[in-house]
Amino acid sequence: MILSHTTQADLNSFLKEIIYGFHVRNTGRRIATGVKFQILKIETRNDSSRGFATASDRVITLATYNHADKIRGDIQTTLVPNAATLVSLAFWREDRDAIFPSATYLPDYYEEGCADAIEYRFTVVAFADNANFATEVLTIDTRL
């Protein structure tokens, strides 16, 4: 979780909002240029299921976290050795029924497919211009 706060919905009401993200660090000895971030797969699980179901298996482009607009920054960055960046992964607002990826595009059926989900599993990748990449599976448990 990056941030948990209230946000103004309209002139008279406020909503709880949680923003989730992850760090990407260049552990190599060279500058990583053109580093991009994507969600490869989103899976969900609800109380009545034992396993995860696929909510999306399309590539979804992510961006760095930008405090100014609270979610999306640059979709590409450069990391010198030992440098890290914070990537915006997803967000939740109390007026919605799902955790949404921090992306500009989602399938129309996404919210319906994630209704009643208690756990989300995101398969993400970070990759650079030189074709080096790292993949990780990140889990958000809504019961915590």
NULUM-994999 format. One record per residue (C-alpha): residue in one letter; x, y, z; residue number from 1. Coordinates in Angstrom, 2 decimals. Example, Ala and Ser with C-alpha at 12.3 -4.5 7.8 and 13.67 -1.06 7.14 Angstrom:
BEGIN
<residu = A	px = 12.30	py = -4.50	pz = 7.80	num = 1>
<residu = S	px = 13.67	py = -1.06	pz = 7.14	num = 2>
***
This chain:
BEGIN
<residu = M	px = 0.00	py = 0.00	pz = 0.00	num = 1>
<residu = I	px = 1.30	py = 3.43	pz = -0.93	num = 2>
<residu = L	px = -1.43	py = 5.61	pz = 0.53	num = 3>
<residu = S	px = -4.67	py = 5.31	pz = 2.49	num = 4>
<residu = H	px = -6.70	py = 8.51	pz = 2.80	num = 5>
<residu = T	px = -10.03	py = 10.19	pz = 2.10	num = 6>
<residu = T	px = -10.70	py = 11.90	pz = -1.19	num = 7>
<residu = Q	px = -13.42	py = 14.32	pz = -2.16	num = 8>
<residu = A	px = -16.12	py = 12.72	pz = -4.30	num = 9>
<residu = D	px = -18.14	py = 15.90	pz = -4.76	num = 10>
<residu = L	px = -18.71	py = 19.15	pz = -2.91	num = 11>
<residu = N	px = -20.38	py = 17.50	pz = 0.08	num = 12>
<residu = S	px = -18.96	py = 13.99	pz = 0.37	num = 13>
<residu = F	px = -15.67	py = 12.23	pz = 0.99	num = 14>
<residu = L	px = -14.67	py = 8.64	pz = 0.24	num = 15>
<residu = K	px = -12.00	py = 6.31	pz = 1.58	num = 16>
<residu = E	px = -9.34	py = 5.49	pz = -1.01	num = 17>
<residu = I	px = -6.37	py = 3.12	pz = -0.96	num = 18>
<residu = I	px = -3.58	py = 3.21	pz = -3.54	num = 19>
<residu = Y	px = -1.33	py = 0.16	pz = -3.98	num = 20>
<residu = G	px = 2.11	py = 0.06	pz = -5.58	num = 21>
<residu = F	px = 5.49	py = -1.64	pz = -5.68	num = 22>
<residu = H	px = 9.16	py = -0.66	pz = -5.91	num = 23>
<residu = V	px = 11.43	py = -1.54	pz = -8.80	num = 24>
<residu = R	px = 15.18	py = -1.26	pz = -8.14	num = 25>
<residu = N	px = 18.06	py = -1.47	pz = -10.61	num = 26>
<residu = T	px = 20.38	py = -4.01	pz = -8.95	num = 27>
<residu = G	px = 22.68	py = -4.17	pz = -11.96	num = 28>
<residu = R	px = 25.90	py = -2.31	pz = -12.72	num = 29>
<residu = R	px = 24.62	py = -0.43	pz = -15.77	num = 30>
<residu = I	px = 22.02	py = 2.26	pz = -16.35	num = 31>
<residu = A	px = 18.63	py = 0.76	pz = -17.24	num = 32>
<residu = T	px = 16.99	py = 2.93	pz = -19.91	num = 33>
<residu = G	px = 13.45	py = 2.78	pz = -21.20	num = 34>
<residu = V	px = 12.19	py = 0.81	pz = -18.19	num = 35>
<residu = K	px = 8.48	py = 0.03	pz = -18.53	num = 36>
<residu = F	px = 5.98	py = -1.79	pz = -16.32	num = 37>
<residu = Q	px = 3.04	py = -4.01	pz = -17.21	num = 38>
<residu = I	px = 0.43	py = -6.23	pz = -15.62	num = 39>
<residu = L	px = 0.42	py = -9.55	pz = -17.46	num = 40>
<residu = K	px = -2.43	py = -11.19	pz = -15.58	num = 41>
<residu = I	px = -4.96	py = -10.41	pz = -12.84	num = 42>
<residu = E	px = -6.56	py = -13.22	pz = -10.85	num = 43>
<residu = T	px = -9.17	py = -13.02	pz = -8.09	num = 44>
<residu = R	px = -10.51	py = -15.30	pz = -5.40	num = 45>
<residu = N	px = -13.71	py = -14.99	pz = -3.40	num = 46>
<residu = D	px = -14.90	py = -16.68	pz = -0.20	num = 47>
<residu = S	px = -16.70	py = -19.47	pz = -2.02	num = 48>
<residu = S	px = -13.78	py = -20.56	pz = -4.23	num = 49>
<residu = R	px = -10.62	py = -22.46	pz = -3.36	num = 50>
<residu = G	px = -8.55	py = -21.23	pz = -6.28	num = 51>
<residu = F	px = -8.04	py = -18.09	pz = -8.28	num = 52>
<residu = A	px = -10.02	py = -17.18	pz = -11.41	num = 53>
<residu = T	px = -8.57	py = -15.06	pz = -14.21	num = 54>
<residu = A	px = -10.05	py = -11.55	pz = -14.26	num = 55>
<residu = S	px = -7.77	py = -10.28	pz = -17.04	num = 56>
<residu = D	px = -5.06	py = -11.89	pz = -19.12	num = 57>
<residu = R	px = -4.35	py = -8.89	pz = -21.33	num = 58>
<residu = V	px = -1.28	py = -6.70	pz = -21.04	num = 59>
<residu = I	px = -2.06	py = -3.56	pz = -19.04	num = 60>
<residu = T	px = 0.54	py = -0.76	pz = -19.07	num = 61>
<residu = L	px = 1.39	py = 0.76	pz = -15.69	num = 62>
<residu = A	px = 3.11	py = 4.01	pz = -14.77	num = 63>
<residu = T	px = 5.27	py = 5.33	pz = -11.97	num = 64>
<residu = Y	px = 3.45	py = 6.75	pz = -8.95	num = 65>
<residu = N	px = 3.04	py = 10.52	pz = -9.11	num = 66>
<residu = H	px = 1.85	py = 12.10	pz = -5.88	num = 67>
<residu = A	px = 0.55	py = 15.13	pz = -7.76	num = 68>
<residu = D	px = -2.25	py = 13.21	pz = -9.47	num = 69>
<residu = K	px = -2.18	py = 10.39	pz = -6.90	num = 70>
<residu = I	px = -1.93	py = 7.59	pz = -9.42	num = 71>
<residu = R	px = -0.21	py = 7.90	pz = -12.81	num = 72>
<residu = G	px = 3.19	py = 9.35	pz = -13.57	num = 73>
<residu = D	px = 5.49	py = 8.43	pz = -16.44	num = 74>
<residu = I	px = 5.06	py = 5.12	pz = -18.28	num = 75>
<residu = Q	px = 8.81	py = 4.90	pz = -18.88	num = 76>
<residu = T	px = 11.81	py = 5.75	pz = -16.71	num = 77>
<residu = T	px = 15.60	py = 5.45	pz = -16.47	num = 78>
<residu = L	px = 17.22	py = 3.84	pz = -13.43	num = 79>
<residu = V	px = 20.90	py = 4.23	pz = -12.57	num = 80>
<residu = P	px = 22.47	py = 1.40	pz = -10.53	num = 81>
<residu = N	px = 20.86	py = 1.11	pz = -7.07	num = 82>
<residu = A	px = 18.10	py = 3.59	pz = -7.97	num = 83>
<residu = A	px = 14.47	py = 2.64	pz = -7.42	num = 84>
<residu = T	px = 11.10	py = 3.92	pz = -8.54	num = 85>
<residu = L	px = 7.62	py = 3.46	pz = -7.16	num = 86>
<residu = V	px = 5.09	py = 1.99	pz = -9.59	num = 87>
<residu = S	px = 1.37	py = 2.56	pz = -9.16	num = 88>
<residu = L	px = -0.33	py = -0.85	pz = -9.29	num = 89>
<residu = A	px = -3.99	py = -0.45	pz = -8.30	num = 90>
<residu = F	px = -6.51	py = 1.53	pz = -6.29	num = 91>
<residu = W	px = -9.72	py = 0.99	pz = -4.33	num = 92>
<residu = R	px = -12.46	py = 3.47	pz = -3.45	num = 93>
<residu = E	px = -15.34	py = 2.70	pz = -1.13	num = 94>
<residu = D	px = -17.90	py = 3.55	pz = -3.81	num = 95>
<residu = R	px = -16.63	py = 0.74	pz = -6.08	num = 96>
<residu = D	px = -16.91	py = -3.06	pz = -5.82	num = 97>
<residu = A	px = -13.37	py = -3.92	pz = -6.91	num = 98>
<residu = I	px = -9.70	py = -3.03	pz = -6.80	num = 99>
<residu = F	px = -8.84	py = -1.43	pz = -10.13	num = 100>
<residu = P	px = -5.46	py = -1.48	pz = -11.88	num = 101>
<residu = S	px = -3.88	py = 1.98	pz = -12.23	num = 102>
<residu = A	px = -4.38	py = 1.95	pz = -15.98	num = 103>
<residu = T	px = -6.13	py = 4.01	pz = -18.61	num = 104>
<residu = Y	px = -7.88	py = 1.00	pz = -20.15	num = 105>
<residu = L	px = -9.72	py = -1.97	pz = -18.63	num = 106>
<residu = P	px = -12.09	py = -4.49	pz = -20.16	num = 107>
<residu = D	px = -15.77	py = -3.54	pz = -19.78	num = 108>
<residu = Y	px = -16.49	py = -6.65	pz = -17.70	num = 109>
<residu = Y	px = -13.66	py = -6.12	pz = -15.20	num = 110>
<residu = E	px = -15.69	py = -4.75	pz = -12.26	num = 111>
<residu = E	px = -18.41	py = -7.38	pz = -12.60	num = 112>
<residu = G	px = -15.82	py = -10.15	pz = -12.78	num = 113>
<residu = C	px = -14.15	py = -8.95	pz = -9.59	num = 114>
<residu = A	px = -17.31	py = -8.45	pz = -7.54	num = 115>
<residu = D	px = -17.00	py = -10.08	pz = -4.10	num = 116>
<residu = A	px = -13.27	py = -10.75	pz = -4.55	num = 117>
<residu = I	px = -11.37	py = -11.01	pz = -1.27	num = 118>
<residu = E	px = -7.95	py = -11.55	pz = -2.81	num = 119>
<residu = Y	px = -6.27	py = -10.22	pz = -5.95	num = 120>
<residu = R	px = -3.13	py = -11.62	pz = -7.56	num = 121>
<residu = F	px = -1.25	py = -9.45	pz = -10.09	num = 122>
<residu = T	px = 1.50	py = -10.88	pz = -12.30	num = 123>
<residu = V	px = 3.69	py = -7.89	pz = -13.21	num = 124>
<residu = V	px = 6.80	py = -7.37	pz = -15.29	num = 125>
<residu = A	px = 9.42	py = -4.62	pz = -15.48	num = 126>
<residu = F	px = 11.62	py = -4.52	pz = -18.55	num = 127>
<residu = A	px = 14.27	py = -2.27	pz = -20.08	num = 128>
<residu = D	px = 15.37	py = -1.36	pz = -23.62	num = 129>
<residu = N	px = 18.13	py = -3.99	pz = -23.51	num = 130>
<residu = A	px = 15.52	py = -6.78	pz = -23.05	num = 131>
<residu = N	px = 16.38	py = -7.46	pz = -19.39	num = 132>
<residu = F	px = 13.24	py = -8.08	pz = -17.37	num = 133>
<residu = A	px = 11.95	py = -9.21	pz = -14.00	num = 134>
<residu = T	px = 8.56	py = -10.78	pz = -13.26	num = 135>
<residu = E	px = 6.84	py = -10.88	pz = -9.89	num = 136>
<residu = V	px = 3.46	py = -12.00	pz = -8.52	num = 137>
<residu = L	px = 1.92	py = -9.50	pz = -6.08	num = 138>
<residu = T	px = -1.07	py = -10.26	pz = -3.87	num = 139>
<residu = I	px = -3.59	py = -7.90	pz = -2.28	num = 140>
<residu = D	px = -5.78	py = -9.44	pz = 0.41	num = 141>
<residu = T	px = -8.80	py = -7.21	pz = 1.12	num = 142>
<residu = R	px = -9.38	py = -8.85	pz = 4.52	num = 143>
<residu = L	px = -6.20	py = -7.36	pz = 5.97	num = 144>
***
